[in-house]
């Protein structure tokens, strides 16, 4: 094992990252165990009598939700609760024709006797948190129920949840989310099982074991006095729900999650929308950690177990950049022929541990949670593996945005009213455009393909499946992002007329060949990268193997044969170490050293074997062979990041970026031409 150079440093980082990720994984299994362990007697909710039903304010924060606004409002107004005890607030920050739609619906239900108000602000200061804060100023209810636009509350929602507020210190009650379009695509499969695992394992374990719990932003009820006592809604993070729920529990308020009461909602059907949602959760969690983690740790009202779980929950998205670091480092270590683990059994043991702590362990949890229905969820979990791996790039950007204090607009997740397979969303407003984050996903996809070849050709083929799994995930997410992206769409504002069907720009020949052309370009890049590896790295790895044999050669003739073969595989000149180069990594110098070994070996071949002089000379040449090996190993990482390779990679990314920029410009131009034609 080389004891200096980049190898030991990368290996140390790799091991540290692996342990951190494993600790987060083990914590999940701890919660899975806790979700089956109930502390204390089960508390039965008692529904309040009709005469004692409290006044409730229902807040519906909306922003450009014309496809789901009526569905939400109709469900809320259809709840089995006295009209005179419901105040419904439409907290509408829309800037398109959703405003007129909501105004008409509000007038309709007000005529039917509902206390329903349409709240409009001058601007979107604070976004959703700002809207909820504005609504609190005029809220008349003792309790506050909150629903996002994509939710469909059942008729008995209020009566059922209010039965859990018998304890005056109960601050909020959270329901499990259901999914009206779970079977729409493989992506919604992955989203659904991911959310189900979060609720039925993490939230359930924390709730029934009195561990600090986060509110999920919707499908729940708050006690108004709890919100006020905790300091109200703050607008400094992208996850105002987590922020408020932690502050409330630090004040001594209790909370509860109901795993047996489900409120259906619509899952994002466009990959870009899912990425936006995941980005917001990742960045917001780190923002809350920066804001509240120290306060939680030093708060005496928070138990030690809750402190640990709060730290894990707030910081868990750190796993995303750590995973990417691990993904980048592992192939480098294989390419350097670095001894990762001792023993021929190591690759099998590592793979077994990965399967046991990863997919195997999760499948066991799924089996325990869903029991007879576990096979269907296991099928969904198969796609979740790819979805989660591919999403690490997007989430890592969110983590770094939070760590570096970058301010972002609260970008909502668009909804299209999609319920069943076959429902189309592509021709609707709010479809999101292509994002540059996809270029990073493409990079990791290509890097993964190259890494698979590196694992195979470095004699570590058993590690190839471990690299292939996340690589497929990067390809999966990048592919769906490209397929789902809109190029050149124009936002239709409230004062404009909605786009007529005749104005929908048709796909041109260029758009039709965009996806296959991009995939072909990716394959070309992977092919060129493989050729570069085969032409420049692979010969050096072969020479390392030959020099390793020379290091153990028993005769000068054997040593001469191996050194001569290694010499022919090495470049005759050049120094790949462009950053602080030394004579150690100069190929011309290495060739001189090999020539000296060959000369000395030829001289030694005529000497009497098994003498002291003979033995010392062979030992010296063995040591010289080892030194040359170490020098070659030091050059290999710099060949990967040579100025030429960096330039080619930059040009390759620039071409992809140019393709999508051109498609955007062309799409915008076609829309403008079509609009001009209609006006004419």
N, C-alpha and C positions, 0 to 999 in steps of 0.2 A: 504494500500500500504506500502511495506517495505521501510523504509527511509534510510537504510544503506545496505552494502553488494554489490554484483555485479549487482543486479537488476537495481537500479537507474542509475548506471554508464552506463550499456548497453543501457538502455532506452534513456538516454541523447544522446549517440552516434547515436542510431537508428534515433532519431528525427532530429539531425543535418544532417545526411546523407540523410534522406528523403527530407529535405528542399533543399539541394544542388541539388539533382537529379531533383526535381520539377522545380527549377529555370532554369536548362538547358532545360527541356521539354517545359516550357513556352516560352523560347527564340525561340525554333523551331516554335511554333505557331505564335509568333510575325513575324518571317520571312515568314511564310505561308501567313499571312495577307499582308506583304510588297510585296510579289511576285505578288499580284494583284493590287498593288498601284504604278503607274508609276509617277515619278517626272520629270517634264519637257517634252518638245515635243519629239516625236519619231524621232530618227535620221535614215534616209534612206541611206543605203550604195550605193555608186556609183562606179560601176566597172570601173577600169582604161581602157583607150583605148588601142588598141593593140600596138600602137607605144610607149605608156608610161608605158608599163608593166615593173615593176622593176625586177632586178635580185634577185633570191631566192636560198638560200642554204637549201636543205632538208637533215636533219640529221636523220639517222636510227640507233640508238644504239642497238646492238645485242649481245647476249651471248648464245651460244648453242641453236639455234632456227631453226634446220634443217626442222622441220615440217611446219613452217609458213614463212620462209625467202622468198621463191619464191613468195608466195601469196602477201606479202607486197611489194616487189620490183616491181612486175608486176603492182600492183595497182598504185604505185608512178610513174612509167614510162608511165603509161597509162593516166596520167592527161592531161587535155586540157590546155597546156601551152607551149610556144615556147621552144624547146630543148636548144637553145643557151642562154636562160635566166634561166636555171635550173642547179644547181650544186647539185649532189646527193652524199652524204657521207655515206658509209657503215662503221659505227664505230664498228668494229667487234673485240670483246674480247674473242671470242670462243676458247675452247681448245679441241674440238672434230671434227668430220668430217663435221661440219657446215662450217668450214673454206674453205674446198675444194669446197663445194657446192656454197658458196657465190662467191668464186673466179671465178667459171665457169659462174655464172649468170652475174657477172660484166663484164666479157669478152664478153658475148653475147650481152649485151645492149650497151657496148662501141662500138662494131662493128656496131650497129644500129645508132650510132651518138650521143649517150647521154654522157654528161659530168658526169661520174659516177666513183667514186674512192673507193678503198677498203683500209680503214685505219686500220692498225694493230699496237698495242702497245706492248712493251716488257713485261708489266705486267698490272694487273687490278687496279692499284692505283686509288682510288677514285670511282671505279666502274662506274655506269652510269654517275654520275656527272663528273668524271674524263675523260670519253670518250667524253662527250659533250664539255668539256673544251679543250680537244685535238683537236677536230674538229673545234673549233672557231679559232684556229691558222691559218688554211688554208681556212676558209670560205670566199667566195668572194661575197656572196649575201648581198643585203641591208636588207633583211628579212631572218629569220631563221624559217623554219617549222620543227616540230619534231613529229615523229611517233614511238611508241613502236612496237615491233614485231607482236603483236596480232591485230593490227589495219588494216583497209582496207579503205583508203581514197577514196572518190568519185572523178570522173573526174573533176568536177568543183570546187574542194576544193580551190585551190590557187586563182583563179579569184574571187570567192565569198568572201573569207576572206580578200583579199587585198583591197576590196572596203570599208572596215571599218577602213582603216588607213589614211583617209583624214586629220584627226587632227594630226599634227606633234608630239603631246605629247601622242598619243596612243601607249602604250608600248607593249601590247600583246592582242590577241583575242583568246578566248577558245571556242571550240565546245562541244556540248552535245555528250556523248557516246551512241552509239547504241549497240545492242547485236545480233550477228548472231546465237547464240545457246541458246537463252533465254528459249526455251521449252525443253531443253535437259533433265532436271531433276528437282526435287523439290528444290534442292540446287541452280541451276542456276535461277530458279524463284525468290528465295529469294535475290540472288545477284543482279539481274536485277532491281527489284522494289526498293531495297535499293539505288542503284546508281541513278535511275530515280528520286527518292524523293530528293536526294542530289542536282541533277542538276536543276530540275524543281521547287524546292522550295528555297533551300539555295542559290545556285549560281545565279538563276534568280533574287531573291529578292535583293541580294547584287549588281548585275550588274546594274539593272535598277534604283536603288536608290543611286548610287554612294557610296556604302559601300565597304571598302577594300576587295579585292577578291583574292583568290588563284588560281594559274595555276595548272591544274591537270596532268601535266607531259607529255602529249601527245595530239595529235589531236588539235594543235593550232599553231599560228604563233607569233613570237617575232620580234620586230624591233631590229636589231643588235646593234644599238647605245644604246638602252635601257639596253640590257644585259651588255654592257661594262660600262655604266654609273653607274649601280647598283653594280658593282664589280665583275661581271662574276659569273660563276658557282662555288659554294663552296662545298667541299667534307666532311664537318664535320657532316652532318646529313644524315638520310636515306630518307629524302624527300627534295631533292635539289630543286624541283619545287616550293614548298611552301616557302622555304627559299628565293629564288630569287624573287618571285613575291611580297613578303612583302617588301623586300629591295628596289625593283623598285618603289613601290607606296609610300614608305617613301621619295623617291627622287622627288616625284611629277608626276610620270608617270601615265597615265590613262590605264584602261583595260576594256574589255568587254566580256560578255558571250553571245553566240548565242544559244538560246533555240530552234530555228526553223531550225537549220542546224545540221545534225546528221552524225557522223562518226562511222561506225560499227566496232565492236571489238569482240574478243572471250573471253567469261567468263571462269574462272577456273572451270574445271569439277571434279577435285579431291579435296576432303575436305582438305587434307594436303596442297595443293597449295593455296586454299582460305585462310587457316589459316596463311600461310606464308605472303600472301599479306596484310591481316588485321594486322598482327604483325608489319610489316614494317610501315604501316600507323600510327598505334598507337604509336609506339616508336618514329618515326620520328617527329610526331606532338609535342610530349613533348620536344624533342630535340630542335625544333625550338622555342618553348615557353621559354626554358632556355636561348636560344641565343638572341632572338629578342623581347620578350614581353615588357621588360622595355623600350627598344628603341622606340617601337611603342607607348607606353603610354606617353612618354615625348616628342614625335615628334609633333611639332606645325602644320605641314602640314596635319596631320591625324585628322579627325573630331572626336568628342566625341563618336558619334554612331559607327564609325569605330573602335575606341579603344575598345569599349565594345565587338563588334562582333569579333574582332581579338583575344581578350582574351578568349572568349567562344570557338572559333574555334580551337585555339592552345591547349587549355586545356580540350576539351570535352571528350577525352578518359580517363580522371580521373574518369568519371562516371563508367567505368568498374570495378575497384577495389571497388568503393563505393557500387556498386550494389551487389558485392559478400559479402561485409561486412554486408549489410542489409539482405541478404539471410541467412547468418550465425547467426545473432543476433536474428532475428524474432522468430524462433522456440525456442531459449533459453528462451526468455521472456515468451512464451506460456507455456513452461515446468515449469517455476518458478511460474506460475499462477499470473504473474505480471499484474496489472491493466493497460492495454495499453490506453484504452479510457473509459470514463464514459458513462454509459447508455447501455441498451440492444440493442439499435438501432445501436451502433457503428460499429459492423462488416459489416452490410449492407451499412452503410454510407461510410466506408473505401473502400469497394469493388466498390461502385458506383463511388467514386472519382478516384480510380485506372482505372476503365474502361473508365471514361470520359477523363482523362488526357493521358491515354495510347492508347489501341486499338481503342476506340470510336473516340477520337480526330483525330487519324491518318486516320481512315476510312473516316471521314468527309473531311479531306484535300485531300485524294485520290479521293473522289467524285467530289470535286471542280476542281482538276487538270485534271482528265481524263474524267469527265462528262459521256457520254454514254458508254464509255469503262471501267468504274470504277469497274464493277463486276469482270472482269478478273484480274485486279490489286489487288482487295481485296482478291481474292483467293491466289495470290502470297504473299500478305502481311501476310496471315495466317501462311505460312511457314517462313516468315521473323521473326516473333515473336520467333520461336524456334531457328532459326539460330543465331539471334542476342544475345539471352540469353545464348546459349551454347558457343558462341564465346567470352564471357566476360572473361573466364579463360585465353585463349590465349592472348587476348588484355591486360589483367592485367599484364601478364608476360612482355609484351613489355613496358608498362608504368613503371614498377619497374626497368627494364633494363635501361631505359633512366634516371630515377631519381637517380639511383646509379652509373651512368656513365659507365655502362658496354659497351665495344666495341664489335660490331657484324659485321660479314661480310654481305655485301649487297647481300641477297639471292633473286634471281629473281623468279618470278612466272612462272613455266614451262607451255608451250603451246604445244598442240598436234594436232592442225589443226582440231578440233572437231566442226562441224557445225550443224549436224542434229542428231535426235534421232537414236540410233543404231550404230553410229560411236564408235569404240572401241579405248580406250587409254591404257588399262591395259597392253598390251604386248609391249608398246613402251618405248624408253629411257626417262629419266627425271622423271619417276614416283617416287614420294617421299616416303621415308620409314616412319615407325611408329615413333612418337615422344613421349618423356616422359611427355609432357604437358597433354597428354590424361589421364595419371594416376590421375592428379588433376581433370579433367573433370569427371572421374569415381567416384572420392571421392565425388564431389558435387552432382552427380546423386544419389548416395547411401544416402548421407546426406539428400537430398530432399525427397527421399522415406520415410526415417525415420521421417522426419519433418512432413510429411502429417499425419502419424499415431499419432505423438505428438499432432498436432492440433485437430485431431478427439477425442483422448482419454482425452485431457485436457478440453473438452467441447467447443472448438473453431473451430468446423467443417466448419463454414462459411469462415474461412481463408484458408482452405485447397486448394481451386482452385487457390488462389494467389501464393501458394507454388508450386502447380502442374505445372503451366505454365513454369517457368524457369527449373524445374526438367526435364520436357519433353525435353526442349532445350539442357540440358547437355547430356541426353541420346542420343538425335538425333545426336549431333556433335560427341560424343565419338563413337557411333555406326558406323557412316559413316567414321570416321577416321580409325577404325579397318578394315572395309570392303575395303576401298580404299588403304590401306597400302601395300607396297611391302616389303617382308622380304628377305634379302640376295641378293638384286640386285647389280650388279656390274656396275659401270660407264664405258662406252666405250669411250675411248679417240680417238683423231683424228688419231693417228698413229696405232691404232688397227683396225682390221676389225670389221664391225658391227656384232652383234650377229646373226647367221643364225637362221631361223625359227626352225630348228631341234634341236637347242641348248636351246630353251626356256624350262626352267625346269618346269616339270609338278607338279601340286599340289599333295602333298602326303596326306595320310589319316590324318596325324596330322594337316596339313593346312586346310583340309576340315572340321575338327571338331573344329578348332580354335574359330570361331565366336560363334557357339552354346555353346561350352565349356566355353568361357569367359562370355557369358550371364548367363549361369547356375551358374557360380562362383559368379557373381554379385548378382543374386537372393539369393544364399546361404548366402552371406554377409549381404544382406538386411534382410533375415530371422533371422539370428543370432542377428543382431542389434535390430530387433523388439523383439525377445525373451529376450534380455538383458534389454530392456526398460520395458517390461511387468513384468520381474522378480524383477528388482531393483528400477526403478523409479516410475512405476505406483502404487505400494503399498504405497509409501511415499506420492504420490499425493492424494490417497484415505484417508490416515491418516490425511493429511492437511484439507481435507473436513470435516472429522469427528471432528477434533479439532476446526474447525471454528463453527461447530454446538454446541460443548461444550461451546464455548465462549459466546454463546447467550442462553444457557440452562437456564430455569427458576426454575428448582428444582434440588436438589442433585442427585435424581434418574436418571434424564435425563443426567446430567453431567457424572455420573458414567458409564452409558451405552456407551456414545460416547467415553469417554476416554479409557475405556476398549477395545473397538473395535479398536481404533487407536493404542493402545499399542501392540495388537497382530499382527498388520501389520508392525510394525517397527522392524528392526534388533535389537537383544539383546545387541550387543556390536560392537565396531569398531568406527573409526573416519575417515569419507571419506575425510575430509579436510587434505590432505597430505602436503599442503604448509602452514606453520605456523598454525598448528592445535591448537585449544583451547578447554576448557571444554564445551563451548557452543555447539559444534557440536559433542560431544562424545555421542554415542547412549546409552552407559551404564549409563552415567549421566542423559540423558533424561529419561531413564526408571525409575531411582530413583525419578526424579521429578514427573513423572506420578504416580508412586506408592504413593508418598506423597499426591498427589491430591486425589487419590482414598481413602486413609485413612481419609483425612480431610472431604471428601464428605460423607463417611459413618458416621462419627461423627456428621456432620451437619444435616444428615437426621433425627436424633432423637430430634433435637432442635425445638423450637417453631418458625414457619415461620413468616415472616412479622415483624420481630423485627430488631432493629438497628444492633445487633450482627450478625444476620442471613444475613442481606443485605451486611454488610461489608465482611463477609466470602465469599459469592457468588461473590462479585466484585473482591476479591483477586484471586479466582480460575479462573475467566474469564481472568484476567490479566496474570496469570500464563500460561493459555492455549495459549494466544496470543504470549507470549515469546517463548514457545516451537515451535509454528508455524514458527516464524521467524528463529529459529535455524535450523529447518528442511529445510526451503527454502534456507538457506545459504549452506546447504550440497549438494543440488541437482546438481548445476553446476559442482562440483568437482567429483561427481559420473560419469558424462559424460566423464570427462578427467582424470579418475583414471589411475594410472600406468598400471593396467591390460588392460584397454581399449586401451590405447596408444600402448602398446606392441602388442596386437592383431591386431590393425589397421595397425601398421608398418609391421607386418608379412603378413597381407593380401595384402598390396601394394607390398611387396617384392615378393610374389608368382606371382602376375600379371606381374611384371617386369621380373621375371625369365622366365615366359612362352614366352614372346616376345623376350627375349634375346636368348632363345633356338631356337625359330623359325628362327631368323636371322642367327644364326650360321649354322643351318641345311640348310637354303636356300643358303648361301654362299658355303657350302660344295658341294651341289648338282650342283650348277653352275660350280664350279671348275672341278668336275668330268665330267660334260657334255662337257665342253670346252676341257678337256684332251682327251675325246673320239673322238671329231671332229678332233683335231690335229693329233691324231693317225691314 
